[in-house]
Amino acid sequence: MGRSRYVISEPEKPHFLTCTVLEWLPLFPRPALVKILLDCWRYQQANQNLRLYGYVVLENHLYFVAQAPDLGKCVSSFKSFTARRIIDQLQERGAERLLQRLRFAKRAHKDDRVYQLWQEGSHAELVYSAEVMREKLDYIHHNPLKRGYVDRAEHWRYSSARNYAGQVGLIEVDRWDS
């Protein structure tokens, strides 16, 4: 049986994706760890033709809408690279309690590593129309607002809501203006 019923069905089209930290550990209140995510996306935009339409990074998971010639490979390399760099950062900072939880929660079949950072899968959903794109971007941008973290979507630092509000965001996105 496959790991997930959510697959990247048409890689040339945008997909709404979710990446969740194992055990929902709150890693992303740490700006240095979010920087790893953003730097990885920047690299993929420049080198793997990733088109990032929108994103939000919350304390223990992230949502984004993206497309690429090989989106499955982009998502896989994103999760692999960021996991390695985040674990390295946690080790450098002596975050033993977090590392211990990532070691303990690691899936038994992951015998090629000591830690597992991301939950398996990325809950990929095809964005098949302009209406669905708007729905997904609204969901992404309003998530911090619905949680009561901010009063306006563009006030959430780790979101493309700023880009869509005409402000400078932390990373360039391919704005969807349809």
JOBEL-V941817 format. One record per residue. N is the residue number from 0. RES is the residue in one small letter. SS is DSSP state (a for helix, b for strand, c for the rest). PHI is phi in whole degrees, 0 to 359 (NA if undefined). OMEGA is omega in radians with two decimals (none if undefined). Layout:
N RES SS PHI OMEGA
N RES SS PHI OMEGA
This chain:
0 m c NA 3.12
1 g c 292 -3.11
2 r c 285 -3.07
3 s c 209 3.05
4 r c 276 3.12
5 y c 266 -3.13
6 v c 232 3.05
7 i c 279 -2.95
8 s c 279 3.13
9 e c 227 -2.98
10 p c 301 -3.13
11 e c 279 3.13
12 k c 250 3.13
13 p c 296 3.07
14 h b 227 3.01
15 f b 269 -3.04
16 l b 232 3.12
17 t b 230 3.00
18 c b 234 -3.06
19 t b 236 3.09
20 v b 290 3.11
21 l a 307 -3.11
22 e a 58 3.12
23 w a 54 3.14
24 l c 295 -3.09
25 p c 279 -3.11
26 l c 269 -2.91
27 f c 268 2.85
28 p c 289 3.13
29 r c 270 -3.09
30 p a 305 -3.13
31 a a 297 3.14
32 l a 283 3.07
33 v a 294 3.12
34 k a 302 3.10
35 i a 299 3.12
36 l a 298 -3.10
37 l a 296 3.12
38 d a 297 3.11
39 c a 295 3.09
40 w a 299 3.11
41 r a 300 3.12
42 y a 300 -3.12
43 q a 294 3.07
44 q a 297 -3.08
45 a a 281 -2.96
46 n a 241 -3.09
47 q c 233 3.12
48 n c 55 3.06
49 l c 288 3.01
50 r b 251 -3.13
51 l b 259 -3.09
52 y b 268 -3.13
53 g b 187 -3.13
54 y b 200 2.92
55 v b 211 3.06
56 v b 248 3.09
57 l c 255 -2.99
58 e c 295 -3.04
59 n c 219 3.08
60 h b 200 3.11
61 l b 216 3.05
62 y b 237 3.02
63 f b 204 3.04
64 v b 243 -3.07
65 a b 209 2.97
66 q b 212 3.14
67 a c 196 3.10
68 p c 306 3.06
69 d c 228 -3.05
70 l a 298 3.12
71 g a 301 3.11
72 k a 293 3.11
73 c a 299 -3.13
74 v a 295 3.12
75 s a 299 -3.13
76 s a 290 3.07
77 f a 300 -3.10
78 k a 293 -3.13
79 s a 293 -3.11
80 f a 296 -3.10
81 t a 293 3.10
82 a a 299 -3.12
83 r a 299 -3.12
84 r a 293 3.14
85 i a 293 3.11
86 i a 297 3.07
87 d a 303 -3.14
88 q a 297 3.11
89 l a 296 3.10
90 q a 294 3.12
91 e a 299 -3.11
92 r c 270 3.10
93 g c 68 -3.12
94 a c 277 -3.02
95 e a 298 -3.13
96 r a 296 3.10
97 l a 294 3.14
98 l a 298 3.13
99 q a 298 3.11
100 r a 293 3.12
101 l a 291 3.09
102 r a 287 -3.09
103 f a 292 -3.06
104 a c 277 -3.12
105 k c 303 3.12
106 r c 293 -3.06
107 a c 302 -3.11
108 h c 284 3.11
109 k c 273 -3.04
110 d c 276 3.11
111 d c 266 -3.09
112 r c 211 3.11
113 v c 273 -3.07
114 y c 238 2.95
115 q c 230 -3.11
116 l c 266 -3.05
117 w b 264 2.94
118 q c 296 3.12
119 e c 292 3.11
120 g c 82 3.12
121 s c 221 3.04
122 h c 49 -3.08
123 a c 291 3.08
124 e b 234 3.12
125 l b 296 3.03
126 v c 263 -2.94
127 y c 262 3.13
128 s c 205 3.09
129 a a 297 3.13
130 e a 295 3.12
131 v a 292 3.10
132 m a 300 3.14
133 r a 298 3.12
134 e a 299 -3.11
135 k a 291 3.11
136 l a 296 3.08
137 d a 298 3.12
138 y a 301 3.13
139 i a 302 -3.01
140 h a 289 -3.11
141 h a 267 -3.12
142 n a 302 3.12
143 p a 296 3.12
144 l a 293 3.13
145 k a 297 3.13
146 r c 281 3.13
147 g c 82 -3.13
148 y c 283 -3.11
149 v c 218 3.11
150 d c 268 3.11
151 r c 224 -3.07
152 a a 305 -3.08
153 e a 287 3.07
154 h a 280 3.11
155 w c 284 -3.03
156 r c 302 -3.01
157 y c 261 -3.10
158 s b 206 3.06
159 s c 277 3.10
160 a a 303 3.10
161 r a 298 3.14
162 n a 301 -3.11
163 y a 284 3.09
164 a c 267 3.11
165 g c 82 3.12
166 q c 257 3.09
167 v c 277 3.11
168 g c 265 3.14
169 l c 285 3.14
170 i c 213 3.10
171 e c 291 3.03
172 v c 233 3.02
173 d c 275 -3.08
174 r c 298 3.08
175 w c 265 -3.06
176 d c 246 3.12
177 s c 269 none
